[in-house]
Amino acid sequence: MKRIIISHKCGETCAVVLEAGEVKAIRIARDDEPRLIGNIYKGRVKNFLPGMQAAFVDIGRDKNVFLQFNSRQKFSVGQSILIQIEKDEVGSKGARATLNISLAGRLMIFLPTLNYVGVSNKIRGVERERLHALAKKIRPTDSGLIVRTAAEGCDEDILLEDVAKLQTLWAKISERNAKRKPPALLYSDNDLIEKIIRDELTPGTEVIVDNVKIYRRLSKIGDNIKMYDGSEKIFEAFGVAEEISKINQRELSLPSGGRIVIDKTEALTAIDVNTGKFIGGTNFDETILRTNLEAAELILKQLRLRDLGGIIIVDFIDMAVDSHKKILMDFLREKSALDRNKTKIIDMTPLGLVEITRHSSYR
C-alpha cells in the first residue's frame, strides 16, 4: 500500500511518502523560509555579462537572479522579462532562472514558450509511442508538452483535462504579466501540500494527516483522507521518525561500519566515502568493493530523500581492480534509473571521483 503522511507542527510542514513500508520521499517546508524554485516572475534586466551570454535580473529580492541565454536572444538593461526560477538561492549566490517556462500538472508538463513534445524516460515501448502521438495531437499551438510517468495508461480525455487546467493557469499568469510592473511575482509553486498531492496521489493511496486545517483542505479531493488520532507522534507511529532525522545529518553510517559524509556547497554537493572501522576479511579489494556498493545505495537514497540536485561529486574509496570499478558504475546506473527525477551518472575520473547530475525540486 502507498501512504502519504503529512504533519504540520511549529511552522513546519513535513510530508513522507511510503510504499510497501519503505520511505520513498521526504519533503520539509518551513512557513517562514519559502523556496523559490518554480516561481514565475516579471523581472527587470539589471546588467549583462557579455562573455557568458548571461544577465542579472531584479525580481524584487535582496539578490538578483542569474539568467543565461543564447546568442539569438537580445535584451537591454531595464527591459522587463518573464522568467522562472530553476535553482534556489544558496549562501551568497542568488537564484538561477530560465526563460523556458514550465507548468507541472499531475499527468503533463505544459511548456507555453517551447515547441516540444516529450515523454518520461520511465515509460517505454509501445506505451511510450502511444503517449507521444497523443501529446503531439493535443499539444496547444506554439506550445509544448511533456508526458509524466503518472500518465501511463491514461486515455486522451484524461490527458486533455490535465492540459486544460494548465492552460487556464497559464492564462492567469499571462494576465498578471500584462497588468503588473516589474519586479513582480506572478506565480508561486511553493505549496508543499499541493506538490505532494499532485505528484504522489494515485488511486488507492492513503493520506494521513495530523493537522485539522490540512485535513479539511484535502478531504475535498477524495475519500481516502484520514485524520490521525493516535497517542504517539504521527511519524513515530508509522516508523519513519528515524529516516526523517537522518536527512539533516552530515555523517551517515553504512551497514559494514563505514560511513558517508555529505557536504552541500554553493557550487555542488560533495560526498566522501570512508571505511571507518570496517576492515573486512582477508581480501582487502573485496572489502573496498563491498563498502563502495553500500555507500552507493545509501547515497542514491539520500539524494532522493533530501531532493539534492545539480552537480554531485562522490569520492569513493580507491579501487585497484578495474572489474570492481565497472561493478560499482553499473550498480549506480541501474539504481539511479529508479529515481523519479532525472539522474545521470557521468563517469569515474582517474582519481576515483564519480560525477552525478540530478534534477531536483518537487515539480
N, C-alpha and C positions, 0 to 999 in steps of 0.2 A: 504493500500500500504506500502511496505517496502522501506525505503530510507537509503542510506549511505551518510552522509555528511562529506566531508573532507576539512580541511583548513590547510594551511601552512603559518605561519607568524613568523617572528623574530626567526628563527632557531628552531621552534617547530611545529610538526605535530599533529593535533587533528582530530580524526575520531569519529563520532557519528552514532549509528545505531538506526533508528526509525522504529517502527512497529505499525501501526494503531494509529499514533500520539504519542506513548509512547516511551520514551528513554529506549532502551534495553541494550546498551553498550556504554561506553565512553573510548577511548584509547588515551593516550597522550605520545608522544616520543620526547625528545629533541635531536637535531642533535649531541650535544656535550656530551650527557650522555647515551650512548648505554647500553641496558640491556644485560645480559649475558645468560639468560635462553634460552635453546635450542641450544646454540653454542656447536660445537664439537671440541675438542682439542686433539692433541697428546701431552700429558703431561709427566712429569718425576717425579717418586716417590721420595719424599724428605725424609720422615721419617714415622714411624709407631706408632700407639697407640695399642699395642697388646691386652690390656684388653678390648678394644672397637671394635676390629676387624675393624680398620679404618686406613687410611693413609692420609697424606697431600701431595698434588700433585702440582708441579710447572707448571703453564700454561703461564708463561711469564708476569704475572701481579704482582703488589706490594704484594698482599695477595695470599698465596697458597690456593687451594680449598680442602674441606673436602670430603673424599670418604670413604663410609662404604662398606664392602664386607663380604661375608660369609666364613666360615672356610675352604671350599673346594678350595677357590681361593688363590693362592700363588703368592706373589710379592717380589721383592727385591729392596733395595734402589738404585736409579739410573736407574731403568728399565723404558723404555718408555711404555706408556699405553694410550689407546683410551678411552676418557670419554666424557660425555655430561653434561652440566650444567642444574640442575633441580631446583635450588634455588639461587636467586641473592645475591650479597654482601649486607650486612646490617650493617651499623656502622663499628665497628671494626672487625666484623666477615667476613671471606671470603665466597665465594660461596660454594654451596654443589653440588657434582657431582654424577653421576651414571655410571655404566658400561653398562647398558641396553639402547642402542641407539634406538631412535625412530624418524622417519621422517614423518611429517604430510602432507598429501595431502588434497584435498577438500573432498574426499569421504572415503579415507582409511588412516590408520596409518601403516607404514611399520616398522617392528621390525627385523632388519637384524641379531641381535645376540640372538634372543629368538625364541624358537619353541612353538608358542602360537597363538590361534585364539580366538578372542572375538568380541562382537557386543555391540554397545552403549546401555546403560540401557534404553534410551528413546524409543528404538524400541522394540515392544512387539509382542506376539502372533505368528501367522503363518509367518509373515514377518521376524521376528527375526530368526526363524528356517530356512527360505529360505536363508537369507543372511549369516547365519553361515555356512550352507552347501556350498554356493558359495565360501565363503572365504577359507574354507578348500580345495576346488577344485583348486582355482587359486593361493594358497599360494606358493611362491617360496620355493624350497627345503632348509631345515635347517633354515628357517626364519619364522616370524610370521606376522599376520595381525590383525588389529582391525578395524571393520567397523564403520564409523562415522554416526551420525544421518542423515547427508545430503544424505547418500546413500539409504535411504528408497525409495523403488520403482524402483531403478535402475537395469538394466539388466547386464548380465555378461560382455558384450563387454565394457560397460562404466566403470565398475569396473576394468577390465583388463587394460584399458587405463591409469587409475589413478595409478595403481600398476607399470606399465611400466615406468612412469615418475619418480616414487620414486626409482625404481631400477637403473635407469640411474643416478639419483642424488647420490645414494649410491656408484655406481661405480666410480664416480668422486672423492668422499670423500676418498674412498679406495686408489685410485691412488695417491692422495695428501699425504695420510698417508705413503705410501711406499717410497715417494720421499723426504719428509721433515724430518728434525731433530727436536726433542723436545727441548723446548716447541714451539708449533706451532698451530695457529688457522686454522682448516681445513674447517669449515663451520659456517657461521653466520646466525642465524634465527632471525635477529634483524630488518627486514624491516617491519615497521608497515603497510605500504600500501599493501604489498604483503599478510600479515597475514589477514588483514581485508577483502580483496577481496576473498582470499582463503576460509575463514570461513563463510562469510556472504553473498556473492553474489549468489543469487538464481534467477531462471527465473522470470522476471518481476520486479526485484529490480532496482530502480532508483539510480544512483550515481551522486551526485552534488559536484563539487569541485570549489575552488576559486583561484587555482594556475595553471597557464598555463602549467608549466612543468609536473605537476601531470596529468593534463587533457590530454596532448599529450601521456603520457605513458599509461594511462588507456583506451584511445579511441581505442587502438589496440585490446582490449579484447571484445568489443561489441558496440552496437549502443545506449545503454541506459545510456551513459555517457554524462553529461551536464556540461557546464561551467557556473558558477553563474555570473550574471552580474547586480545584484540588487544594489541599493544605500545603503541599510543597510548592516551591517556586517552579514556574512552568518548565523552565529549561532543565532543572534538576529532575523533575518528574519524567521527562522524556529522555533523560540520559545524555543530554548534549551540552551540559554546562562546561565540561572539561574541554571539549572541542572549541567552544567559544572563547574560553580563556587563553587557548594556545595561539589564536590569531594575532595577539598583541605581544607574544613572546619573541625575543630576538633569537634565543637558542632553543632548539628542539632536539630531543633525544631520539636515537634510532634504536630499533629492537635489539641490535647486536651490541649496543653500548657506545657506538659512535654518536656523532651529533652534526647538525647543520646550524649555521649562523647566517641570519638574514639581515642585511643592511640596505635600507632604501635611501638613495641619494637623490639629488635633483636631476641627475642625468640618467641614472639606471638603478636597477636593483642588483646587488652583488650577494651571492650566496656561496659560503665556504663549507666544504665537507671535511670533517675530521674523524679519525678513527677513535679518538678518545682513549678509553682504557681497553678497547677491544683489540686483542692480538691474535685471535683465531686459533686454528690448529697448527699443523706443521707446514702448510702450504701458504706462504705469505701472499702470493699473487691471487689465490682464490679468496683469501680474506679481504683483500682490497676490492676485488670484483663484487663480492657479496655486500660490502659496506656501501659501495657506489650505487648498486642497484636499490638497496634500501633507501638511500638518500634520494635517488631519482624519483622513486614512488612518492616519498613524502614531499619533495619539492613541488612536483606537479599538483599534488593535492592542495598544498598551501597556496600556490598561485591561483588556484580555482577558488578556494575558500576566502582568501584575502582580496580577490579580484585584482591581483597585481598585473600591470600591463606595461607596454613599452619594451625596452631592452632589458633582458635579464641575463647576467653573466654568472655561470656556475663554475666554481673552481673545485672540480672533483679531485679525489686522491689520485696521484700519478699512477698510471698502469703501464707496465713494461711489455705486456703481451698484447699484440695487435688484435688478436681474436677477441680478447676481453673488451677492448675499446669498441669493436663492432657490436658485441652483445649489448653493451651499455647504450650505444646510439640507436640501435634497433628497438630496444626497450623504450627509450624516450619517445621515439617517433610513434610507436604503436600506442602507448598510453596517452600521449598528448592529443591523439586523434579523437579521444573520447571527450575532450573538453568542449563544451557548447560554444565557447568563444574561440575564434581563430587563433591557433597556437602553432608556431613554426619552429622546429629545431633546425638551426642553421648548420652548424658543424662543430667539430672539435679542433681547436688550434694545436700547433705543435707543443704548446705549453700545457695542454690538457684542459683548457678553458672551453666550456660549451656555451655558445650564444643562443638564446631563445628570444623570440619576439612573440608578444601576446596582445591581442586587443582586449582592453579592459572596459569597464563600465557596464552597468546593468541596463542596457538599452536593447 
